[in-house]
Amino acid sequence: MKFKPAKKQFMRNDGVTLQSAAFAVLPVPYERTVSYGKGTRRGPAAIIEASPQVELWDEEIKAETWKRGIFTAQAVDCSLPEAKFFPHLESAVEGLLSSTRAIPFFLGGEHSVTQALLPPFIRRHKDLSILHFDAHADLRVEFRGSRHSHACAVYPASRSNKVVQVGIRSVGHDERQFHNAGNVRTFLMHENLDFKKLERDVLRELSGTVYMTLDSDGFDPSVIPGTGTPQPGGFQWYDALRLFKAVCAKKRVVGVDLVEVSPVKGSNISELTAAKLVYRLMGYLS
């Protein structure tokens, strides 16, 4: 599968190819099952559009991470029917991992896309664990007639791989049986406000190889207000960054997705914050 460069690149490209890049950005503007606020399909483009407003010199990393090479591919075709889209996306991810050694960053779209993003990583990494940053448990077997709902995002992977959940402050009656059971370790937000202890606990629970799936509503709405199903009491910016930095430093992070950014008309806070988050994570992984 050939990945063509997008017309608009995340941060700065300067002729970087997929093969020479340290980081590969793949937009996945899929939106089909959102159950409250809509607009996640516009998230990837808005994040990329906002990215040039983030300074190239990262004040925390104290380096220009973009110089390591960031390649942004054209967006995945999300017009296919649900039954065809998920195999199509999984195939695209498989092709991406076969084409480059760059660490992939996937920009959603609704959280359901993670169901197709994870299998190629699971096949490649026998010890893979998943850091799930979210307000919601996303452990439903199905929701409103679909097993590919955003409310089911991590259920399939949890059947075979360790899933460590942080930021959780909304658990449905039909998914509570799965949190803190089997392969799932759930750190409910209100029970884990000692962030230093939480960091130690999360690092202990994760395996050596980690995929990070980050729902923007894991943050408090004051940090990223543009998201479809906000919940009060989420992570503040620096508390989340300290946790992410520790994971990136102590574990081998092989892939990241950031989902559920839903731009708000008349405001650019959410997409700018998301762009800065992606760039900061790239810096941590440098």
C-alpha positions in Angstrom: 0.0 0.0 0.0 1.4 3.4 -1.0 0.9 6.3 1.4 0.9 9.7 -0.4 1.8 12.9 1.5 -1.1 15.0 2.5 -1.4 18.5 1.1 -1.2 19.9 4.6 1.4 18.5 6.9 1.4 18.2 10.7 3.9 20.9 12.0 6.5 20.9 9.3 7.7 18.4 6.7 10.5 19.9 4.5 10.4 17.0 2.0 10.5 14.2 4.6 9.5 10.8 3.2 7.7 8.1 5.0 10.8 5.9 5.0 13.0 8.6 6.5 10.5 10.0 9.0 10.7 9.3 12.8 7.0 9.9 13.1 4.1 9.1 10.7 0.7 10.8 11.1 -2.3 9.1 9.6 -5.6 11.0 9.8 -8.7 8.7 10.2 -11.8 11.1 10.0 -14.3 8.3 10.7 -17.6 9.2 12.4 -20.5 6.9 12.4 -21.7 6.0 15.9 -21.3 9.1 18.0 -24.1 9.2 20.6 -24.1 12.9 21.7 -22.1 15.8 20.2 -21.0 15.3 16.6 -18.0 16.6 14.6 -15.2 14.1 15.3 -14.8 13.6 11.5 -13.5 17.2 11.4 -11.0 16.6 14.2 -8.0 15.3 12.2 -8.0 18.1 9.7 -8.5 20.8 12.4 -5.6 19.4 14.4 -3.3 19.5 11.4 -4.6 23.0 10.5 -3.8 24.2 14.0 -0.3 22.6 14.2 1.7 25.5 12.6 0.5 27.6 15.5 2.6 25.4 17.9 6.1 26.6 18.2 8.7 24.3 16.5 11.0 24.7 19.5 9.3 22.8 22.3 9.9 24.6 25.6 9.8 21.5 27.7 11.8 19.2 25.4 14.1 22.1 24.6 14.5 20.9 21.0 12.9 21.1 17.6 11.3 17.6 17.4 10.2 18.2 13.8 13.8 17.9 12.6 13.7 14.2 13.3 11.1 14.0 10.5 7.3 14.0 10.6 5.4 12.6 7.6 1.7 13.2 7.3 -0.2 10.8 4.9 -3.4 11.5 3.1 -6.5 10.6 5.2 -7.9 7.1 5.2 -11.1 6.8 3.1 -13.8 6.7 5.6 -16.8 6.6 3.2 -17.0 2.7 3.1 -19.8 0.9 4.9 -19.0 -0.1 8.5 -18.6 -3.8 7.6 -15.9 -2.9 5.0 -14.3 0.1 6.7 -12.8 -1.7 9.7 -11.0 -4.3 7.6 -9.9 -1.5 5.2 -8.4 0.5 8.1 -6.7 -2.5 9.6 -5.2 -3.3 6.2 -4.0 0.3 5.9 -2.3 0.1 9.4 -0.7 -3.2 8.5 0.6 -1.5 5.3 1.9 1.5 7.2 3.8 -0.7 9.7 5.3 -2.7 6.9 6.4 0.5 5.1 8.2 2.4 7.8 10.0 2.3 11.1 8.4 5.6 12.1 6.3 5.7 15.2 2.7 6.1 14.0 0.3 8.7 15.3 -3.3 8.2 14.3 -5.7 11.1 14.4 -9.4 10.3 14.8 -12.3 10.5 14.3 -14.4 8.6 16.8 -12.9 6.2 19.2 -14.3 3.1 17.4 -11.3 3.4 15.0 -9.0 2.0 17.7 -10.6 -1.4 17.1 -9.0 -1.6 13.7 -5.8 0.2 14.7 -4.8 -2.3 17.4 -4.8 -5.7 15.7 -1.6 -5.2 13.6 0.3 -4.1 16.7 -1.1 -7.0 18.7 0.2 -9.4 16.0 3.6 -7.8 16.0 4.2 -7.4 19.7 3.4 -10.5 21.8 3.8 -8.5 25.1 1.7 -5.5 24.0 -0.3 -3.7 26.6 -2.6 -0.7 26.0 -2.7 2.5 28.0 -6.3 3.7 27.6 -6.8 7.4 28.6 -10.5 8.2 28.6 -13.4 9.5 30.6 -15.4 6.4 29.6 -14.6 2.7 30.1 -15.5 1.9 26.4 -15.9 -1.8 27.4 -19.4 -2.4 26.0 -19.7 -5.5 23.8 -22.1 -3.6 21.6 -23.9 -0.2 21.8 -27.1 0.7 19.9 -26.8 -2.3 17.8 -23.1 -1.9 16.7 -20.1 -3.8 17.9 -18.0 -1.1 16.2 -19.4 1.7 18.4 -17.2 4.3 20.0 -18.5 2.9 23.3 -16.9 -0.5 22.5 -13.5 0.9 21.5 -11.2 -1.3 23.7 -13.5 -4.2 24.4 -12.1 -6.5 21.6 -8.5 -5.9 22.6 -9.2 -6.5 26.3 -10.1 -10.1 25.5 -6.5 -10.8 24.6 -4.3 -8.0 25.9 -3.7 -6.0 29.1 -5.7 -2.8 29.1 -4.8 -0.2 31.7 -7.4 2.5 32.0 -6.9 6.0 33.5 -9.1 9.0 33.7 -12.3 6.9 33.9 -15.3 8.6 35.4 -18.2 7.0 33.5 -18.9 3.3 33.5 -22.1 1.8 32.1 -24.1 -0.8 34.0 -23.5 -3.3 31.1 -19.7 -2.8 31.2 -19.0 -2.6 34.9 -18.5 -6.4 34.9 -15.4 -5.9 32.7 -13.6 -3.1 34.6 -11.0 -4.4 37.0 -11.6 -7.9 35.7 -9.7 -10.2 33.4 -7.1 -8.3 31.4 -8.5 -4.9 32.4 -7.1 -2.7 35.2 -9.2 0.4 35.7 -8.0 3.4 37.7 -11.2 5.3 38.4 -10.5 9.0 38.4 -12.0 9.9 41.7 -10.1 7.1 43.5 -6.7 8.0 42.0 -6.1 11.7 42.6 -2.6 11.1 44.0 -0.9 11.3 40.6 2.5 10.3 41.8 1.1 7.0 43.1 -1.1 6.6 40.0 2.1 6.9 37.9 3.8 4.2 39.8 0.8 1.9 39.7 0.3 2.4 35.9 3.9 1.7 35.2 3.7 -1.5 37.2 0.6 -2.6 35.4 1.8 -2.0 31.9 4.1 -4.4 30.0 7.3 -3.4 28.4 5.7 -2.6 25.0 2.8 -0.1 25.0 0.2 1.3 22.6 -1.4 4.5 23.8 -5.0 5.2 22.9 -6.0 8.7 24.0 -9.5 10.0 24.0 -9.6 13.8 24.3 -12.3 13.5 26.9 -9.8 12.0 29.3 -8.9 15.6 29.9 -11.1 17.9 31.9 -13.4 19.9 29.6 -11.6 23.0 30.7 -8.5 21.7 28.8 -10.2 20.3 25.7 -13.8 21.5 25.5 -14.4 20.3 22.0 -15.3 16.6 22.4 -18.6 14.7 21.9 -19.2 13.3 25.3 -17.5 15.4 27.9 -17.4 14.5 31.6 -16.4 16.8 34.5 -13.4 16.0 36.7 -10.9 14.9 34.2 -7.1 15.3 33.9 -5.5 18.7 33.9 -2.8 19.4 31.3 0.3 18.9 33.4 -1.0 16.0 35.4 -1.7 14.1 32.2 1.7 15.1 30.6 3.6 13.8 33.6 2.0 10.4 33.3 2.5 10.3 29.5 6.2 11.4 29.9 6.8 8.6 32.4 5.3 6.0 30.2 7.3 7.2 27.2 10.5 7.2 29.3 10.0 3.8 30.9 8.2 1.8 28.2 8.6 1.1 24.5 5.7 3.0 23.0 5.0 1.6 19.5 1.9 3.6 18.5 -0.4 6.4 19.6 -3.9 7.4 18.6 -5.7 10.6 19.6 -9.4 10.5 19.0 -12.7 12.3 19.7 -11.6 15.9 19.1 -14.7 17.7 17.9 -14.0 21.3 16.8 -16.2 24.0 18.3 -17.4 26.8 16.0 -15.8 30.0 17.0 -13.1 28.4 19.1 -9.8 26.8 18.3 -8.8 25.7 21.8 -9.4 22.0 21.4 -7.5 21.5 18.1 -4.6 23.6 19.2 -4.3 21.8 22.5 -4.5 18.5 20.6 -1.8 19.5 18.2 0.5 20.6 21.0 -0.2 17.3 22.8 0.8 15.2 19.7 4.0 17.3 19.2 4.9 17.0 22.9 4.4 13.2 22.8 6.7 13.1 19.8 9.2 15.0 21.8 8.9 12.5 24.7 9.5 9.7 22.3 12.6 11.4 20.9 
